[in-house]
Amino acid sequence: MSSLEKEMAAKMGAVSRFVTWAERAALKHSYLSKASINAMRVCIQELVSNIVLHAKSIDGPPTVRVALQIGTAGIIVCIEDNGPPFDPMTQAPVEVDTDLASADRGGRGLRIVRNMSRQMYYVRSGGWNRVWVEIA
């Protein structure tokens, strides 16, 4: 099993840097499927974007850490931030709109993450939000 970690401030550029870093790491493991790598990319993009857009702090942007555990059984992504407490597990899934013209903008990222992952966990500990996503 391969373990990696990266940390940076929660600014918009962080989203693409985390995704690129994780994709490069995953592509080194030929046994991972393209579908698993894509699911990892989407989950990181959605969760880190949520932190960048919503985890505001008086002291500036929070810090975000992304850790990867890559093995033959799949990928475990842990995303941590020291922003205000936010438990994505308590958020009700946004209903899927049937009419694009009346659809609200946003709010579907957590639904996407739940659908693309095998499991999702959350804990708040030591001033940090921690979300684990398991991808087959």
C-alpha positions in Angstrom: 0.0 0.0 0.0 1.2 3.5 -0.9 0.5 6.5 1.4 0.9 10.1 0.4 -0.1 13.5 1.9 -0.2 17.1 0.6 -1.2 20.3 2.4 -2.0 23.8 1.3 -4.2 26.8 2.0 -7.8 26.5 0.9 -7.7 28.8 -2.1 -9.2 28.2 -5.5 -5.9 27.1 -7.1 -5.7 24.4 -4.5 -8.5 22.4 -6.1 -6.7 21.8 -9.4 -3.3 21.3 -7.7 -4.7 18.6 -5.3 -6.5 16.8 -8.2 -3.3 16.9 -10.5 -1.1 15.6 -7.6 -3.5 12.8 -6.7 -4.0 11.8 -10.3 -0.2 11.6 -10.9 0.2 9.5 -7.8 -2.7 7.1 -8.8 -1.4 6.7 -12.4 1.8 5.1 -11.0 -0.3 2.1 -9.9 -1.2 0.2 -13.1 -3.7 -2.1 -11.2 -6.1 0.9 -10.6 -8.9 1.2 -13.1 -9.6 4.4 -15.0 -13.0 4.5 -13.3 -11.4 4.4 -9.8 -8.9 7.2 -10.7 -11.7 9.3 -12.2 -13.9 8.8 -9.1 -11.0 9.8 -6.9 -10.4 12.9 -9.0 -14.1 13.9 -8.8 -14.4 13.3 -5.1 -11.3 15.4 -4.3 -12.5 18.2 -6.6 -15.9 18.3 -5.0 -14.8 18.1 -1.4 -11.9 20.5 -1.7 -14.1 22.9 -3.7 -16.6 22.9 -0.8 -13.9 23.8 1.7 -12.6 26.6 -0.5 -16.0 28.0 -1.1 -17.7 27.5 2.3 -15.1 27.1 5.1 -14.5 30.8 5.8 -12.3 31.8 8.8 -11.6 35.1 10.5 -7.9 34.3 10.2 -7.9 33.7 6.5 -8.4 30.6 4.5 -8.2 27.3 6.4 -5.6 24.7 5.7 -6.5 21.6 3.7 -4.7 18.3 3.7 -5.4 15.5 1.3 -4.0 12.0 2.1 -4.1 9.0 -0.2 -3.8 5.3 0.6 -3.5 3.4 -2.7 -3.7 -0.4 -2.7 -5.0 -3.3 -4.8 -8.4 -3.0 -3.0 -8.8 0.6 -4.1 -8.1 4.1 -2.9 -8.9 5.8 0.4 -8.9 9.6 0.3 -8.8 11.5 3.5 -9.5 15.2 3.2 -9.0 17.4 6.3 -9.5 21.1 7.0 -9.3 23.3 10.1 -12.3 25.4 9.1 -15.6 25.6 11.0 -17.2 22.3 11.8 -19.1 20.8 8.9 -20.4 17.2 8.8 -21.3 16.3 5.3 -22.9 13.1 6.5 -25.7 15.1 8.1 -26.6 16.9 4.9 -29.7 15.7 3.2 -29.1 14.8 -0.4 -30.2 17.4 -2.9 -33.1 16.2 -5.0 -32.2 15.6 -8.7 -34.0 18.2 -10.8 -36.0 17.0 -13.8 -36.1 20.4 -15.5 -32.9 22.2 -16.1 -34.6 25.6 -16.4 -35.9 25.4 -12.8 -32.8 23.7 -11.3 -30.9 25.5 -8.5 -27.2 26.1 -9.0 -24.9 23.9 -6.9 -25.7 21.6 -4.0 -25.0 18.4 -5.9 -21.4 17.8 -5.0 -22.0 15.6 -1.9 -24.5 13.5 -3.9 -21.9 12.9 -6.5 -19.3 12.0 -3.9 -21.7 9.5 -2.2 -22.5 7.9 -5.6 -18.9 7.6 -6.7 -17.6 6.1 -3.5 -18.0 2.8 -1.7 -18.1 4.4 1.8 -17.8 7.9 3.3 -17.0 8.8 6.9 -16.7 12.0 8.9 -15.2 13.0 12.2 -14.3 16.3 13.9 -11.2 16.0 16.1 -8.7 18.5 17.4 -10.2 21.4 15.5 -10.1 19.5 12.2 -12.9 18.2 9.9 -11.9 14.8 8.5 -13.7 13.1 5.6 -12.7 9.7 4.4 -13.9 8.4 1.1 -13.3 4.8 0.0 -13.2 4.2 -3.8 -13.2 0.7 -5.3 
